[in-house]
Amino acid sequence: MKVFIMIGAISMMLSVALGAFGAHALKDMLTDRMLANWQTGVLYQMVHSLGILALGGLLLKASIPQWSLAAWL
């Protein structure tokens, strides 16, 4: 479904923006460990965004209710 592709794309954009914000704006305010935690969170956001994008692409080809539920969750 196109809504999942839009959600995934917006979420991916947000993860890139948050990663850049952490790398540039927060590097002087956070400890190395806190910055590593920030980057881990951004990585998780990016991986989940890719999953939503993939499910959106699959749902364009076949309407499977379990995949739709997985994308919403």
Kinemage of the C-alpha trace (Angstrom):
@kinemage 1
@onewidth
@group {chain A} dominant
@subgroup {mainchain}
@vectorlist {calphas} color= white
{ca met a 1} P 0.000 0.000 0.000
{ca lys a 2} L 1.180 3.458 -0.836
{ca val a 3} L 0.600 4.709 2.706
{ca phe a 4} L 3.335 2.379 4.001
{ca ile a 5} L 5.759 3.606 1.363
{ca met a 6} L 5.070 7.192 2.412
{ca ile a 7} L 5.408 6.347 6.114
{ca gly a 8} L 8.638 4.444 5.451
{ca ala a 9} L 10.088 7.278 3.370
{ca ile a 10} L 9.231 9.906 5.996
{ca ser a 11} L 10.635 7.687 8.735
{ca met a 12} L 13.831 7.170 6.734
{ca met a 13} L 14.180 10.921 6.210
{ca leu a 14} L 13.707 11.455 9.931
{ca ser a 15} L 16.373 8.875 10.775
{ca val a 16} L 18.886 10.576 8.472
{ca ala a 17} L 18.064 13.979 9.963
{ca leu a 18} L 18.366 12.675 13.529
{ca gly a 19} L 21.658 10.983 12.699
{ca ala a 20} L 23.066 14.209 11.300
{ca phe a 21} L 21.742 16.154 14.276
{ca gly a 22} L 23.447 13.764 16.668
{ca ala a 23} L 26.712 13.781 14.758
{ca his a 24} L 26.938 17.559 14.473
{ca ala a 25} L 24.850 19.284 17.128
{ca leu a 26} L 25.067 16.827 20.009
{ca lys a 27} L 28.681 15.700 19.776
{ca asp a 28} L 29.886 18.459 22.101
{ca met a 29} L 27.034 18.042 24.597
{ca leu a 30} L 26.981 14.245 25.023
{ca thr a 31} L 29.529 11.771 26.272
{ca asp a 32} L 30.876 9.189 23.849
{ca arg a 33} L 28.656 6.512 25.391
{ca met a 34} L 25.541 8.668 25.130
{ca leu a 35} L 26.372 9.515 21.524
{ca ala a 36} L 26.836 5.810 20.762
{ca asn a 37} L 23.385 5.153 22.254
{ca trp a 38} L 21.947 7.917 20.066
{ca gln a 39} L 23.512 6.391 16.955
{ca thr a 40} L 22.190 2.939 17.885
{ca gly a 41} L 18.680 4.361 18.145
{ca val a 42} L 19.063 6.053 14.768
{ca leu a 43} L 20.267 2.769 13.251
{ca tyr a 44} L 17.221 0.933 14.645
{ca gln a 45} L 14.965 3.654 13.208
{ca met a 46} L 16.607 3.276 9.798
{ca val a 47} L 16.345 -0.526 9.738
{ca his a 48} L 12.676 -0.414 10.711
{ca ser a 49} L 12.049 2.236 8.059
{ca leu a 50} L 13.534 -0.073 5.434
{ca gly a 51} L 11.261 -2.853 6.665
{ca ile a 52} L 8.193 -0.653 6.311
{ca leu a 53} L 9.295 0.372 2.815
{ca ala a 54} L 9.790 -3.272 1.841
{ca leu a 55} L 6.389 -4.276 3.180
{ca gly a 56} L 4.811 -1.355 1.342
{ca gly a 57} L 6.373 -2.543 -1.900
{ca leu a 58} L 5.249 -6.110 -1.318
{ca leu a 59} L 1.726 -4.988 -0.505
{ca leu a 60} L 1.537 -3.190 -3.855
{ca lys a 61} L 1.947 -6.593 -5.542
{ca ala a 62} L -0.147 -8.773 -3.211
{ca ser a 63} L -2.689 -7.861 -0.565
{ca ile a 64} L -1.856 -10.153 2.343
{ca pro a 65} L -3.528 -9.169 5.630
{ca gln a 66} L -0.670 -10.476 7.797
{ca trp a 67} L 1.847 -8.265 5.969
{ca ser a 68} L -0.431 -5.264 6.364
{ca leu a 69} L -0.709 -5.965 10.099
{ca ala a 70} L 3.067 -6.335 10.327
{ca ala a 71} L 3.555 -2.979 8.604
{ca trp a 72} L 1.158 -1.221 10.977
{ca leu a 73} L 2.835 -2.766 14.000
